[in-house]
Amino acid sequence: MEAARVTEVFCGFQKYIDSEQDKRDEVRQLVKDLEQSAREILAVMQIIHTDEGLKTISKVCEKARHHFETVRAQFAVLAACVPPSEYFRFNDHWRFVVQRLSFLAALIVYMESEMLITKEEAAAILGIKSSREAGFHLDLDDYLTSTLTLASELSRLAVNAVVAGDYSRPVRVASFVGDLANGFRLLNLKNDSLRKRCDALKYDVKKVEEVVYDLSIRGLRPADA
Amino acid sequence: MASRAGKRGHGRREHRREAQLPLGETDAIEVNESSPVIIAFRGFQTQLDAKYDKHERLVKKSRDVTIQSKRIIFLLHRYVGSSNKEAVLKEAEQKLEEVEQSFIKQIALELQGEDVYLYLRAISPGLQEYVEALSFYHYLTTKSLITLPEVQSRLEFDLGSPCPEAEQTDADTTAAASASAGTPPVARVPLPTSEFMLGIADLTGELMRLAISSLGVGDAARPFELCGFMRAILDGFLTVGGAAASREVARKVATLRQSVHKVEAACYALRVRGSEMPSHRLADVFREAEPAAPDTEVM
């Protein structure tokens, strides 16, 4: 009888391990598809760093937005595969790709309107929920991380805009990144990956400020900016 | 540089970095309160603080569960030498209930409406230690292995009566609100199978100690009985492939194997030399032979 109980318990373990592995395989495959989409969108958006791209921003953004339709469909499949109460059980698998896609959405919105994407907007572009209660969602940490990636990307854009002869953009980028840094200053971060990522923000701020300084000192800074 | 954090200077937060961004001007910084970015980040601040605070509270409660569970395990070890075994078991049962009704219930309240996996790292040590204590108690009373549904049923709490614990955690509006509104009449700590497995692996360490100490009081039948039970558990772990579950399980299975060897050696000696040596001497032989017991606790 005692042996039977042990067998019963371990049968439960076996079932658990099997179903866990199946689920993880399934999730991994779906995440792979998302990563592919993310790479495609990233490739589209890289054009903004060229002379030509800066002149056709709206077209580039439109094209990138178009790609997000695939992403939304892919997230719908992934969301259906993960029970709402187990989001954080498998979260490690998609955390990175969600951050990446949220960053790309933020970049599109910034290029279009020069505003910071809201968490709700980002979730809508990705085709997921913005609050945990609603289901498969954009976690706050991931959204925040993606805004930090945006800051890095914009610091690069500031440099490339100067190369392309656009001297007013770096000034606007500097003010945007400065705003973001002020926002992050309000957060009491724990010693985790977000904190580490956030500590790097100051270098992006510095980089943009240096560009603005170079322009100012040479009298290249437009008077209205 | 510490300006902004100074406002919310609770001692507990000191480990968090006070100002994350030494961007030159700090005290004099003008934060444009009407900027949409700032408004949004004020909201994020509240959300993050709530999450981190909840995490901290759960860590504390988990630690309390661990301490109490360890005490119960020590108490149960006294069962062997005790003249009044019933009283020991009764006391253990009572203490288990105390842990459940106090700390574990509080954890259940904190977890209401939350995703347990988000906070699993905070409560995992406590849960494992509790499973260890409960399964040890269960073995001593029934000589069988406790099942996951049996453990889970003890982790469910009827919230029919108003619970003062919920009000204490004033910062935690969600738990308090849902408890007072009484929407879900039951709060539970969902026990993931992985945690249960780890608790059971820990149990075997206690069984090994029990086997060795039973020699000391001349209980010659118990080591054999325990040896069979531990082997069954080891077999179980080996057939499900403990390593596949997690690295933590793999490590514990290695310890389990050592424990089984030790008890097997004890049984062997008991058979071979049992006839020529009074049983209390045998125990001394093992105490000397036994290296420092591997630490199976995870803290």
Boltz contact constraints between the chains, C-beta under 6 A:
constraints:
  - contact:
      token1: [A, 2]
      token2: [B, 143]
      max_distance: 6.0
  - contact:
      token1: [A, 2]
      token2: [B, 144]
      max_distance: 6.0
  - contact:
      token1: [A, 3]
      token2: [B, 232]
      max_distance: 6.0
  - contact:
      token1: [A, 5]
      token2: [B, 144]
      max_distance: 6.0
  - contact:
      token1: [A, 5]
      token2: [B, 145]
      max_distance: 6.0
  - contact:
      token1: [A, 6]
      token2: [B, 145]
      max_distance: 6.0
  - contact:
      token1: [A, 6]
      token2: [B, 232]
      max_distance: 6.0
  - contact:
      token1: [A, 6]
      token2: [B, 236]
      max_distance: 6.0
  - contact:
      token1: [A, 9]
      token2: [B, 145]
      max_distance: 6.0
  - contact:
      token1: [A, 9]
      token2: [B, 147]
      max_distance: 6.0
  - contact:
      token1: [A, 10]
      token2: [B, 236]
      max_distance: 6.0
  - contact:
      token1: [A, 10]
      token2: [B, 240]
      max_distance: 6.0
  - contact:
      token1: [A, 12]
      token2: [B, 148]
      max_distance: 6.0
  - contact:
      token1: [A, 13]
      token2: [B, 197]
      max_distance: 6.0
  - contact:
      token1: [A, 13]
      token2: [B, 240]
      max_distance: 6.0
  - contact:
      token1: [A, 14]
      token2: [B, 240]
      max_distance: 6.0
  - contact:
      token1: [A, 16]
      token2: [B, 193]
      max_distance: 6.0
  - contact:
      token1: [A, 17]
      token2: [B, 240]
      max_distance: 6.0
  - contact:
      token1: [A, 17]
      token2: [B, 244]
      max_distance: 6.0
  - contact:
      token1: [A, 17]
      token2: [B, 245]
      max_distance: 6.0
  - contact:
      token1: [A, 85]
      token2: [B, 115]
      max_distance: 6.0
  - contact:
      token1: [A, 87]
      token2: [B, 115]
      max_distance: 6.0
  - contact:
      token1: [A, 88]
      token2: [B, 115]
      max_distance: 6.0
  - contact:
      token1: [A, 88]
      token2: [B, 117]
      max_distance: 6.0
  - contact:
      token1: [A, 88]
      token2: [B, 118]
      max_distance: 6.0
  - contact:
      token1: [A, 89]
      token2: [B, 117]
      max_distance: 6.0
  - contact:
      token1: [A, 116]
      token2: [B, 37]
      max_distance: 6.0
  - contact:
      token1: [A, 140]
      token2: [B, 47]
      max_distance: 6.0
  - contact:
      token1: [A, 179]
      token2: [B, 35]
      max_distance: 6.0
  - contact:
      token1: [A, 179]
      token2: [B, 37]
      max_distance: 6.0
  - contact:
      token1: [A, 181]
      token2: [B, 21]
      max_distance: 6.0
  - contact:
      token1: [A, 182]
      token2: [B, 31]
      max_distance: 6.0
  - contact:
      token1: [A, 183]
      token2: [B, 37]
      max_distance: 6.0
  - contact:
      token1: [A, 183]
      token2: [B, 38]
      max_distance: 6.0
  - contact:
      token1: [A, 183]
      token2: [B, 41]
      max_distance: 6.0
  - contact:
      token1: [A, 185]
      token2: [B, 21]
      max_distance: 6.0
  - contact:
      token1: [A, 186]
      token2: [B, 41]
      max_distance: 6.0
  - contact:
      token1: [A, 186]
      token2: [B, 45]
      max_distance: 6.0
  - contact:
      token1: [A, 187]
      token2: [B, 45]
      max_distance: 6.0
  - contact:
      token1: [A, 187]
      token2: [B, 48]
      max_distance: 6.0
  - contact:
      token1: [A, 188]
      token2: [B, 16]
      max_distance: 6.0
  - contact:
      token1: [A, 188]
      token2: [B, 49]
      max_distance: 6.0
  - contact:
      token1: [A, 190]
      token2: [B, 52]
      max_distance: 6.0
  - contact:
      token1: [A, 198]
      token2: [B, 20]
      max_distance: 6.0
  - contact:
      token1: [A, 202]
      token2: [B, 21]
      max_distance: 6.0
  - contact:
      token1: [A, 202]
      token2: [B, 23]
      max_distance: 6.0
  - contact:
      token1: [A, 205]
      token2: [B, 23]
      max_distance: 6.0
